[in-house]
Amino acid sequence: MAADVAGYSRLMGRDEQGTLARLKAHRTERLEPALARRGGRLVKLTGDGALAEFPSAVDALSAAIEFQQAMAEANGDVAEDLRIVFRIGVHLGDLIVEGDDLYGDGVNVAARLEAAAPAGGIVISGMVQEAVVGRLKASFGDLGSLLLKNIERPIQAFGVAWDVADWKVSASRTAAPVVVVSPSRTDKPLALPDKPSIAVLPFQNMSGDPEQEYFADGMVEDIITALSRFKSLFVIARNSSFTYKGKAVDIKQVGRELGVRYVLEGSVRKAGGKIRITAQLVDGETGAHLWADRFDGAIEDVFDLQDEVTGKVIAAIAPGVEQAEIERARRKPTANLGAYDCYLRASAIWGMVTRDSNDEAERLLRRALEIDPGHSSAMGLLLGVYANRKGLGLVGDAGREKAEVELLVRQAVRIGRDDAVALGRTGWAIAYILRDLAFADEQIKRALTLNSNLASAWAFSGWIHLWSGRPADTLKDLSHATRLDPLNDATHLNGALAHAYFFLDRYEDALRVAESMLHHDPDGHPWLRIGTVSAAFAGQMDVARKFASRLELRDPALRVSRLEDYLGPYRAEFIEKYKQGLRMAGLPE
């Protein structure tokens, strides 16, 4: 994809400094996010132009349309003689790769097609049209065979048109700055730590106001401090990160020099009474963009906004890093798995809450603890596996299981005293299996003291409140957990949510949650149980009986009198209400 500015010389002649500032802003806030969303790589900038490559023609044209639409919206309130308008050309062909640069006939054709495009428009080659037709929402006007400068053969070309309504991009996804890779040095890279590592670079002050440096620097310091609370992360200290302040950086070089796998960078822009912050997480080894977002707010109280942005950035980074690490572990050969890799693989499957996933997670975690008996996170997750087993009704010898959990809890509390993740899961197991809510609450509160940004600990706190008879407080905790980890698959959260709704007499809401989870896990024991009783109390007896039949088929040993074997330590009146729902649906006493 080749792009450049129509009438650039005229704009520069009128206002050179202002044009350059606006061009840079459009690249950062519109072009680069479009590339990042579609897997594009910004190969180079050429004055008023840019060259990018993509993994597919569909991705390339999608990015082009999104960028042109974003530009049209940005220019809506700008005086016509100050508008920056791009032309874009897209071609599909072979390329010559030389270092980080691209050459060849494919690049030349894309550039010549761009020159043939109208201001604000896109022209594609026939090869692109054939690859994308019917695969995205756009129409193509045949421009015939064009004779392009310095291209020996005629090129079949098409103009691209699209409906604005089909290409809306939410505001939260519009910022994803892309870094132009500079030639790397040959410094010997530092060895990566044995856990995910991250450096937070100073955010760029795009305001032209030196007074805003304190805001940008303070926010980065807060992010570094908050990330440091995650014992599972290796975080580079501020003094090292700030050596890059004011410098153009190559992210892969930063990764090598600091010995980190991930790099967070961003920018701050103040205009009038508004402030905009962008942030992006980059893989320091490959330069790939893993996550990006934009935050807008009023400048009246910059410190409140700083806290809000810090919280949102942490909420996005921590799960993003964990998921990236899980994917990395999945790619490793089984024979080369260490304790941390076993833990990551178990983390990826334990939340499925099935017999097979539970058994495999237990195998991986026991292997992790054989390799590293002090791996507190693996110990905490193993307790989560025991809790899952109880929820699935798979406990054979309850006495033996409880004794094993008591032993694991003593070890987990000792070796995981400063590990918020381990303490959260330990607290949940203490409450669910050992039924000691006071001791469990201590562990959860300590976890949140260590790391108030830990979404899973807020979810476990929700369960503690639910079992303690405070479902309204459960909803508050779950709301906090969801805000901190909005992309979570929500299995654990939805379990607590459905039960909280049920005990608050919000039966339709509880049934809705149960039905949504049954779409993903049709035989899920917890979802069939809460779905049965919620439907019964909602007066939907056909649904209740259908779920009850599926529940009996799934677990023939289930009886109303055995309900406590599956549930956590609910108050007596809550359990009796649950039993009443099962009786209404026809389950045997």
C-alpha positions as CSV (number, residue, x, y, z in Angstrom):
1,M,0.0,0.0,0.0
2,A,1.4,3.4,-1.1
3,A,0.0,6.7,0.2
4,D,0.9,10.3,-0.2
5,V,-0.6,13.8,0.3
6,A,-2.4,15.5,-2.5
7,G,-1.2,19.1,-3.0
8,Y,1.6,18.8,-0.4
9,S,3.8,21.5,-1.9
10,R,0.9,24.0,-1.8
11,L,0.3,23.2,1.9
12,M,3.9,23.5,2.8
13,G,4.2,26.8,1.0
14,R,1.2,28.2,2.9
15,D,2.2,26.9,6.4
16,E,5.2,24.6,6.6
17,Q,5.4,24.1,10.4
18,G,1.6,23.7,10.8
19,T,1.5,21.2,7.8
20,L,4.2,19.1,9.3
21,A,2.6,19.0,12.7
22,R,-0.8,18.0,11.2
23,L,0.8,15.4,8.9
24,K,2.6,13.8,11.9
25,A,-0.7,13.8,13.9
26,H,-2.6,12.1,11.0
27,R,0.1,9.4,10.7
28,T,0.1,8.7,14.5
29,E,-3.6,8.9,15.1
30,R,-5.1,7.5,11.9
31,L,-2.6,5.8,9.5
32,E,-0.7,3.8,12.1
33,P,-3.8,2.5,13.9
34,A,-5.3,1.4,10.6
35,L,-2.1,-0.5,9.8
36,A,-1.9,-2.1,13.3
37,R,-5.5,-3.3,13.2
38,R,-4.9,-5.1,9.9
39,G,-1.5,-6.5,10.6
40,G,0.3,-4.0,8.4
41,R,4.0,-3.0,8.7
42,L,5.0,0.5,8.0
43,V,8.1,0.0,5.8
44,K,9.2,3.6,5.5
45,L,8.0,7.2,5.4
46,T,8.9,9.3,2.3
47,G,8.4,12.9,3.1
48,D,4.6,13.3,2.6
49,G,4.1,9.6,1.8
50,A,4.3,6.1,3.3
51,L,4.8,2.6,2.2
52,A,3.3,-0.4,4.0
53,E,3.1,-4.2,3.5
54,F,0.4,-6.6,4.6
55,P,-0.2,-10.3,5.0
56,S,-3.1,-10.2,2.6
57,A,-4.8,-8.1,0.0
58,V,-8.0,-8.0,2.1
59,D,-6.0,-6.6,5.0
60,A,-4.3,-4.0,2.8
61,L,-7.5,-2.7,1.3
62,S,-9.4,-2.8,4.6
63,A,-6.6,-0.6,6.2
64,A,-6.7,1.8,3.2
65,I,-10.5,2.2,3.5
66,E,-10.4,2.7,7.3
67,F,-7.6,5.3,7.0
68,Q,-9.4,7.3,4.2
69,Q,-12.6,7.3,6.2
70,A,-10.8,8.4,9.4
71,M,-9.2,11.2,7.4
72,A,-12.5,12.3,6.0
73,E,-14.0,12.5,9.5
74,A,-10.9,14.3,10.8
75,N,-11.1,16.9,8.0
76,G,-14.8,17.6,8.6
77,D,-14.2,20.6,10.9
78,V,-11.0,21.8,9.2
79,A,-10.9,24.8,6.8
80,E,-10.7,23.5,3.2
81,D,-7.4,25.1,2.5
82,L,-5.8,23.5,5.6
83,R,-7.1,19.9,5.0
84,I,-4.5,17.2,4.5
85,V,-5.9,14.6,2.0
86,F,-4.3,11.4,1.0
87,R,-4.3,9.3,-2.2
88,I,-3.7,5.6,-1.9
89,G,-2.6,2.8,-4.3
90,V,-2.7,-0.9,-3.5
91,H,-1.1,-3.7,-5.5
92,L,-0.6,-7.4,-5.0
93,G,2.8,-8.7,-6.1
94,D,6.2,-10.1,-5.3
95,L,8.7,-8.0,-3.4
96,I,12.4,-7.8,-2.9
97,V,13.3,-7.6,0.9
98,E,16.5,-5.9,1.8
99,G,16.9,-5.5,5.5
100,D,13.7,-3.7,6.7
101,D,13.1,-2.1,3.3
102,L,11.2,-3.3,0.2
103,Y,11.9,-2.9,-3.4
104,G,10.7,-4.3,-6.8
105,D,8.1,-4.0,-9.4
106,G,5.3,-4.5,-6.9
107,V,6.3,-1.4,-4.9
108,N,6.6,0.6,-8.1
109,V,3.1,-0.4,-9.3
110,A,1.5,0.5,-6.0
111,A,3.2,3.9,-6.0
112,R,2.0,4.6,-9.6
113,L,-1.5,3.5,-8.8
114,E,-1.5,5.9,-5.9
115,A,-0.5,8.8,-8.2
116,A,-3.5,7.9,-10.4
117,A,-6.0,8.0,-7.4
118,P,-8.1,11.1,-6.8
119,A,-7.6,13.1,-3.5
120,G,-9.2,11.1,-0.7
121,G,-9.6,8.0,-3.0
122,I,-8.1,4.6,-3.5
123,V,-7.0,2.9,-6.7
124,I,-6.2,-0.9,-6.8
125,S,-4.8,-3.2,-9.4
126,G,-6.8,-5.9,-11.0
127,M,-4.9,-8.5,-9.0
128,V,-6.1,-6.9,-5.8
129,Q,-9.6,-6.7,-7.1
130,E,-9.7,-10.4,-7.9
131,A,-8.3,-11.2,-4.5
132,V,-10.8,-9.1,-2.5
133,V,-14.1,-9.1,-4.5
134,G,-16.9,-10.6,-2.4
135,R,-14.7,-10.7,0.7
136,L,-15.2,-7.1,2.0
137,K,-17.9,-4.5,1.8
138,A,-16.8,-2.2,-1.1
139,S,-17.5,-1.7,-4.8
140,F,-15.1,-1.4,-7.6
141,G,-15.2,0.9,-10.7
142,D,-13.4,-0.4,-13.7
143,L,-10.8,2.3,-14.8
144,G,-9.5,0.2,-17.7
145,S,-5.8,-0.6,-18.4
146,L,-3.7,2.3,-17.2
147,L,-0.3,3.3,-18.7
148,L,1.7,4.1,-15.6
149,K,5.0,6.1,-15.5
150,N,8.0,3.8,-15.7
151,I,5.9,0.6,-15.8
152,E,6.3,-1.1,-19.2
153,R,3.0,-3.0,-19.3
154,P,-0.6,-1.6,-18.9
155,I,-2.1,-2.2,-15.4
156,Q,-5.7,-3.0,-15.1
157,A,-7.0,-0.7,-12.3
158,F,-10.2,-0.1,-10.3
159,G,-11.4,2.7,-8.2
160,V,-12.8,1.8,-4.7
161,A,-16.0,3.0,-3.2
162,W,-17.6,2.1,0.1
163,D,-20.5,2.9,2.4
164,V,-19.4,4.8,5.5
165,A,-21.8,2.8,7.7
166,D,-20.0,-0.5,6.8
167,W,-16.6,0.8,8.0
168,K,-17.1,2.4,11.4
169,V,-14.2,2.0,13.8
170,S,-14.8,2.5,17.5
171,A,-13.0,5.3,19.2
172,S,-11.3,3.0,21.6
173,R,-9.5,1.2,18.7
174,T,-8.4,4.3,16.7
175,A,-4.9,4.8,18.1
176,A,-2.1,2.3,17.6
177,P,1.1,4.1,16.7
178,V,3.5,2.1,14.6
179,V,7.2,2.6,14.8
180,V,9.4,3.0,11.7
181,V,12.3,0.5,12.2
182,S,15.7,2.1,12.0
183,P,18.9,0.2,11.3
184,S,19.9,-1.9,14.3
185,R,23.2,-1.9,16.0
186,T,25.2,-5.0,16.6
187,D,25.3,-4.7,20.4
188,K,25.1,-8.1,22.2
189,P,21.5,-8.5,23.5
190,L,20.8,-9.2,27.1
191,A,19.4,-12.6,28.0
192,L,15.6,-12.5,28.6
193,P,14.4,-13.2,32.1
194,D,12.6,-16.4,32.9
195,K,9.3,-14.6,33.1
196,P,7.6,-12.0,30.9
197,S,9.6,-8.8,30.8
198,I,8.5,-5.3,29.9
199,A,10.0,-1.8,29.6
200,V,7.8,1.4,29.7
201,L,9.4,4.1,27.6
202,P,8.8,7.8,28.3
203,F,5.6,9.0,26.5
204,Q,6.1,11.5,23.8
205,N,4.8,15.0,24.5
206,M,2.9,15.9,21.3
207,S,1.5,19.1,22.8
208,G,4.3,21.5,21.9
209,D,3.9,22.6,25.6
210,P,7.0,21.8,27.7
211,E,4.7,22.2,30.8
212,Q,3.0,18.9,29.9
213,E,6.2,16.9,30.3
214,Y,5.5,16.4,34.0
215,F,2.1,14.9,33.2
216,A,3.5,12.5,30.6
217,D,6.5,11.5,32.9
218,G,4.3,11.1,35.9
219,M,1.9,8.8,34.1
220,V,4.8,6.6,32.9
221,E,6.1,6.4,36.5
222,D,2.7,5.4,37.7
223,I,2.4,2.7,35.0
224,I,5.9,1.3,35.9
225,T,4.9,1.2,39.6
226,A,1.6,-0.5,38.9
227,L,3.1,-3.1,36.6
228,S,5.8,-3.8,39.3
229,R,3.0,-5.1,41.6
230,F,2.6,-8.1,39.2
231,K,5.0,-10.6,40.6
232,S,4.7,-12.5,37.3
233,L,6.3,-9.6,35.4
234,F,9.9,-8.5,35.2
235,V,9.7,-4.7,34.9
236,I,12.6,-2.4,34.0
237,A,13.1,0.4,36.4
238,R,12.3,4.0,35.6
239,N,16.0,5.1,35.5
240,S,16.8,2.7,32.6
241,S,13.6,3.4,30.7
242,F,14.1,7.1,30.8
243,T,17.5,7.0,29.2
244,Y,15.5,6.8,25.9
245,K,13.6,10.1,26.6
246,G,13.6,12.4,23.7
247,K,15.2,9.9,21.3
248,A,14.0,8.2,18.2
249,V,14.1,4.5,19.1
250,D,14.0,1.2,17.3
251,I,11.8,-1.0,19.5
252,K,13.7,-4.2,18.7
253,Q,16.9,-2.4,19.7
254,V,15.4,-1.3,23.0
255,G,14.4,-5.0,23.6
256,R,17.9,-6.1,23.0
257,E,19.5,-3.4,25.1
258,L,17.2,-3.8,28.1
259,G,16.7,-7.5,27.8
260,V,12.9,-7.4,27.6
261,R,10.3,-9.1,25.5
262,Y,7.7,-6.3,25.6
263,V,7.9,-2.6,25.2
264,L,5.1,-0.1,26.0
265,E,5.3,3.4,24.4
266,G,2.8,6.2,23.8
267,S,2.2,9.9,23.5
268,V,0.3,12.7,25.2
269,R,-1.3,15.6,23.3
270,K,-3.0,18.6,24.9
271,A,-5.3,20.9,22.9
272,G,-7.4,23.5,24.5
273,G,-9.2,21.9,27.4
274,K,-8.8,18.4,26.1
275,I,-6.0,15.9,26.5
276,R,-5.4,12.7,24.4
277,I,-3.2,9.8,25.4
278,T,-2.2,6.9,23.1
279,A,-0.4,3.8,24.2
280,Q,0.7,0.6,22.4
281,L,2.4,-2.6,23.5
282,V,5.0,-4.0,21.1
283,D,6.8,-7.3,21.0
284,G,10.5,-6.3,21.5
285,E,11.7,-9.4,19.6
286,T,9.6,-9.1,16.4
287,G,8.4,-5.5,16.5
288,A,4.8,-6.8,16.2
289,H,2.1,-4.7,17.7
290,L,0.1,-6.6,20.4
291,W,-2.3,-4.0,21.7
292,A,-3.1,-0.3,21.3
293,D,-5.6,2.2,22.6
294,R,-6.5,5.9,22.9
295,F,-7.8,7.8,25.9
296,D,-9.5,11.2,25.8
297,G,-10.5,13.5,28.6
298,A,-10.8,17.0,30.0
299,I,-7.6,18.7,31.3
300,E,-9.4,20.2,34.3
301,D,-7.9,17.6,36.7
302,V,-5.0,16.1,35.0
303,F,-4.2,13.9,38.0
304,D,-7.6,12.2,38.0
305,L,-7.2,11.6,34.3
306,Q,-3.6,10.2,34.9
307,D,-5.0,7.7,37.4
308,E,-7.8,6.7,35.0
309,V,-5.4,6.2,32.1
310,T,-2.9,4.3,34.2
311,G,-5.7,1.9,35.4
312,K,-6.9,1.3,31.9
313,V,-3.4,0.8,30.5
314,I,-2.6,-1.7,33.2
315,A,-6.0,-3.5,32.7
316,A,-5.1,-3.9,29.0
317,I,-1.4,-4.7,29.3
318,A,-1.5,-7.4,32.0
319,P,-3.9,-9.7,30.2
320,G,-2.3,-8.9,26.9
321,V,1.1,-9.9,28.1
322,E,-0.3,-13.1,29.7
323,Q,-2.0,-14.1,26.5
324,A,1.1,-13.4,24.5
325,E,3.1,-15.5,26.9
326,I,0.6,-18.4,26.7
327,E,0.8,-18.3,22.9
328,R,4.6,-18.4,23.1
329,A,4.5,-21.4,25.5
330,R,2.1,-23.3,23.2
331,R,4.7,-23.0,20.4
332,K,7.4,-24.6,22.4
333,P,8.1,-28.4,22.0
334,T,6.7,-30.4,24.9
335,A,10.1,-31.8,25.7
336,N,11.5,-28.3,26.4
337,L,8.8,-27.1,28.8
338,G,10.1,-25.6,32.0
339,A,8.0,-24.8,35.2
340,Y,6.8,-21.5,33.9
341,D,5.8,-22.9,30.5
342,C,3.8,-25.7,32.2
343,Y,2.1,-23.1,34.3
344,L,1.2,-21.0,31.2
345,R,-0.2,-23.9,29.4
346,A,-2.3,-24.9,32.4
347,S,-3.5,-21.3,32.7
348,A,-4.8,-21.4,29.2
349,I,-7.1,-24.5,29.7
350,W,-8.1,-24.6,33.4
351,G,-10.9,-22.1,33.0
352,M,-12.7,-24.4,30.5
353,V,-14.1,-26.3,33.5
354,T,-14.3,-29.7,31.9
355,R,-13.0,-33.0,33.2
356,D,-10.4,-33.3,30.4
357,S,-9.1,-29.7,30.8
358,N,-9.0,-30.1,34.6
359,D,-7.0,-33.3,34.3
360,E,-4.5,-31.9,31.8
361,A,-4.1,-28.7,33.9
362,E,-3.4,-30.7,37.0
363,R,-0.8,-32.8,35.1
364,L,1.0,-29.7,33.9
365,L,0.9,-28.0,37.3
366,R,2.3,-31.0,39.1
367,R,5.1,-31.1,36.5
368,A,5.7,-27.4,37.1
369,L,6.0,-28.0,40.9
370,E,8.3,-31.0,40.4
371,I,10.7,-28.7,38.4
372,D,10.2,-25.7,40.8
373,P,8.6,-26.5,44.2
374,G,8.6,-22.8,45.0
375,H,6.5,-21.8,42.0
376,S,3.7,-20.1,44.0
377,S,1.5,-19.3,41.0
378,A,1.5,-22.9,40.0
379,M,0.6,-23.9,43.5
380,G,-2.3,-21.4,43.6
381,L,-3.6,-22.6,40.2
382,L,-3.5,-26.2,41.3
383,L,-5.8,-25.3,44.2
384,G,-8.1,-23.8,41.5
385,V,-8.1,-27.2,39.8
386,Y,-9.2,-28.8,43.0
387,A,-12.0,-26.3,43.2
388,N,-13.1,-26.9,39.6
389,R,-13.2,-30.6,40.4
390,K,-15.7,-30.0,43.2
391,G,-17.8,-27.8,41.0
392,L,-17.9,-30.5,38.3
393,G,-19.1,-33.1,40.9
394,L,-15.9,-35.2,40.3
395,V,-14.7,-35.5,43.9
396,G,-14.5,-39.2,44.8
397,D,-13.1,-39.4,48.4
398,A,-14.1,-36.0,49.9
399,G,-12.1,-36.6,53.1
400,R,-8.9,-37.3,51.2
401,E,-9.5,-34.4,48.8
402,K,-10.0,-32.0,51.7
403,A,-6.8,-33.2,53.4
404,E,-4.8,-32.7,50.2
405,V,-6.2,-29.2,49.8
406,E,-5.3,-28.3,53.4
407,L,-1.7,-29.4,52.8
408,L,-1.6,-27.4,49.6
409,V,-3.1,-24.3,51.3
410,R,-0.4,-24.3,54.0
411,Q,2.3,-24.5,51.3
412,A,0.6,-21.8,49.1
413,V,0.2,-19.3,52.0
414,R,3.9,-19.8,52.9
415,I,5.6,-19.6,49.5
416,G,3.0,-17.2,47.9
417,R,2.8,-14.6,50.7
418,D,3.9,-11.9,48.2
419,D,2.2,-13.4,45.1
420,A,-1.2,-11.8,44.7
421,V,-2.2,-14.2,41.9
422,A,-1.4,-17.2,44.1
423,L,-3.1,-15.7,47.2
424,G,-6.3,-15.0,45.2
425,R,-6.7,-18.5,44.0
426,T,-5.7,-19.9,47.4
427,G,-8.4,-17.8,49.0
428,W,-11.0,-19.1,46.6
429,A,-10.1,-22.8,47.4
430,I,-10.1,-22.1,51.1
431,A,-13.6,-20.8,50.9
432,Y,-15.0,-23.2,48.3
433,I,-13.5,-26.5,49.6
434,L,-12.5,-25.8,53.2
435,R,-15.5,-23.5,53.8
436,D,-13.5,-21.1,56.0
437,L,-14.8,-17.8,54.7
438,A,-12.9,-15.6,57.3
439,F,-9.5,-17.2,56.4
440,A,-10.3,-17.0,52.7
441,D,-11.2,-13.3,53.0
442,E,-7.9,-12.6,54.6
443,Q,-6.0,-14.1,51.6
444,I,-8.2,-12.2,49.1
445,K,-7.7,-8.9,50.9
446,R,-4.0,-9.4,51.1
447,A,-3.9,-10.2,47.3
448,L,-5.7,-6.9,46.6
449,T,-3.4,-5.0,48.9
450,L,-0.5,-6.4,47.0
451,N,-2.1,-5.6,43.6
452,S,-5.3,-3.7,43.4
453,N,-5.3,-4.1,39.6
454,L,-5.7,-7.9,39.8
455,A,-9.0,-8.7,38.1
456,S,-9.0,-12.3,39.2
457,A,-8.8,-11.3,42.9
458,W,-11.8,-9.0,42.5
459,A,-13.7,-12.0,41.0
460,F,-12.8,-14.2,43.9
461,S,-13.8,-11.4,46.3
462,G,-17.2,-11.5,44.5
463,W,-17.5,-15.2,45.3
464,I,-16.7,-14.6,48.9
465,H,-19.4,-11.9,49.2
466,L,-21.9,-14.2,47.4
467,W,-21.3,-17.1,49.8
468,S,-21.4,-14.7,52.7
469,G,-24.9,-13.6,51.7
470,R,-24.1,-10.3,50.1
471,P,-24.9,-10.7,46.4
472,A,-25.2,-7.0,45.8
473,D,-21.6,-6.6,46.8
474,T,-20.8,-9.4,44.5
475,L,-22.1,-7.4,41.5
476,K,-19.8,-4.5,42.5
477,D,-16.8,-6.7,42.7
478,L,-17.6,-8.3,39.4
479,S,-18.0,-4.9,37.7
480,H,-14.6,-3.9,39.0
481,A,-13.1,-7.2,37.7
482,T,-14.7,-6.7,34.3
483,R,-13.4,-3.1,34.0
484,L,-9.9,-4.3,34.8
485,D,-10.0,-7.2,32.3
486,P,-12.7,-6.5,29.7
487,L,-11.4,-9.1,27.3
488,N,-11.6,-12.0,29.8
489,D,-13.5,-15.0,28.6
490,A,-15.6,-14.4,31.8
491,T,-16.3,-18.1,32.7
492,H,-15.5,-17.6,36.3
493,L,-17.1,-14.1,36.5
494,N,-20.3,-15.3,34.8
495,G,-20.7,-18.2,37.3
496,A,-20.7,-15.7,40.2
497,L,-22.8,-13.2,38.2
498,A,-25.6,-15.8,37.4
499,H,-25.8,-16.9,41.0
500,A,-25.8,-13.3,42.3
501,Y,-28.7,-12.5,40.0
502,F,-30.6,-15.5,41.1
503,F,-30.3,-14.7,44.8
504,L,-31.3,-11.1,44.1
505,D,-34.5,-12.5,42.5
506,R,-33.3,-11.3,39.0
507,Y,-34.2,-14.7,37.5
508,E,-34.5,-13.6,33.9
509,D,-30.9,-12.0,34.1
510,A,-29.6,-15.2,35.7
511,L,-31.2,-17.4,33.0
512,R,-29.7,-15.2,30.3
513,V,-26.2,-15.6,31.7
514,A,-26.6,-19.3,32.0
515,E,-27.9,-19.7,28.5
516,S,-25.1,-17.7,27.1
517,M,-22.5,-19.9,28.8
518,L,-24.3,-23.1,27.7
519,H,-23.8,-22.0,24.1
520,H,-20.0,-22.3,24.8
521,D,-20.2,-25.3,27.1
522,P,-23.5,-27.3,26.4
523,D,-22.9,-29.8,29.1
524,G,-21.4,-27.5,31.7
525,H,-22.7,-28.7,35.1
526,P,-22.7,-25.3,36.8
527,W,-24.6,-23.7,33.9
528,L,-27.2,-26.4,33.8
529,R,-27.7,-26.2,37.6
530,I,-28.2,-22.4,37.8
531,G,-30.1,-22.4,34.5
532,T,-32.6,-25.0,35.8
533,V,-33.4,-23.1,39.0
534,S,-33.4,-19.7,37.4
535,A,-35.9,-20.8,34.7
536,A,-38.1,-22.5,37.4
537,F,-38.3,-19.3,39.5
538,A,-38.9,-17.2,36.3
539,G,-41.9,-19.4,35.5
540,Q,-40.4,-20.9,32.4
541,M,-41.1,-24.5,33.4
542,D,-40.5,-25.9,29.9
543,V,-37.0,-24.5,29.9
544,A,-36.4,-25.6,33.5
545,R,-37.4,-29.2,32.8
546,K,-35.3,-29.3,29.7
547,F,-32.3,-28.2,31.6
548,A,-33.1,-30.6,34.4
549,S,-33.2,-33.5,31.9
550,R,-29.9,-32.5,30.5
551,L,-28.5,-32.2,34.0
552,E,-29.7,-35.7,35.0
553,L,-28.2,-37.1,31.8
554,R,-24.9,-35.3,32.5
555,D,-24.8,-36.4,36.2
556,P,-27.2,-39.4,37.0
557,A,-26.0,-39.3,40.7
558,L,-27.3,-35.7,41.3
559,R,-30.0,-35.4,43.9
560,V,-31.6,-32.4,45.6
561,S,-30.3,-33.8,48.9
562,R,-26.7,-33.8,47.5
563,L,-26.7,-30.2,46.3
564,E,-24.2,-29.1,49.1
565,D,-21.6,-31.5,47.6
566,Y,-21.5,-29.2,44.5
567,L,-22.0,-25.7,46.0
568,G,-19.8,-23.4,47.9
569,P,-20.5,-22.4,51.5
570,Y,-23.8,-20.6,50.9
571,R,-26.0,-19.4,53.7
572,A,-28.7,-22.0,54.7
573,E,-31.6,-19.9,53.2
574,F,-29.7,-19.6,49.9
575,I,-29.2,-23.3,49.6
576,E,-32.8,-24.0,50.5
577,K,-33.9,-21.6,47.7
578,Y,-31.6,-23.4,45.3
579,K,-33.0,-26.8,46.3
580,Q,-36.6,-25.5,45.8
581,G,-35.7,-24.6,42.3
582,L,-34.4,-28.1,41.6
583,R,-37.6,-29.6,43.1
584,M,-39.8,-27.3,40.9
585,A,-38.0,-28.6,37.8
586,G,-38.6,-32.2,38.8
587,L,-35.2,-33.4,40.0
588,P,-35.4,-36.4,42.4
589,E,-35.0,-35.7,46.1
